[in-house]
């Protein structure tokens, strides 16, 4: 099932236990407008969509469907931004070590499930 901006907005808002009014007050609009976005009756401008993403503490990429990964951890986003700025040689070593650690964690998780 392909989800549009409105569907993702509604799902994230509900998962966070927020009301339309909560999002509306954070971005300076009305709950009715948020409802229209959720139903797909209206499409927000780029600036408004960015403000909604910030209010929900998710990436705009997730809300518009460019990624299926909902990045809930702002510290992880910060780490990714830092990683983008690092010398490619260091970046490759960091990613290699991360891959090793992720494989180890997956193996341990599998071992725990089988035990």
C-alpha positions, 0 to 999 in steps of 0.5 A: 500500500502506497501512503501519501503525505496525508496518510503518513501525517495522520499515522505519525500524529496518532502514534505520538498521541497528538491531536490535530489541534496540537500540530496546528498550534505548533505551526500556526494554522487550524485543526481543520486545515490539518484534517484537510491535509490528512484527508488529501483534500489539500496539499501543504506548501513545502514550507508548511510541510517542513514545519509539520515534519518539525512539529512531529519530529520526523523527517520531511522525506518520510512524510512525503514518501521518499523513505520508508524509514521513520527516523525517530531518534534525532541523535541518529539524524545528527550522527548521519549528518556528521558522517556526511561531512567526514573525510571519505577514508574515515567514513569508510572505516566507520561504516565498516566497523558499524557493519561489523557491530550490526552483524554481531548484534543481529547474530546475538539477537538470533542466538537469543531467539533460538535459545 
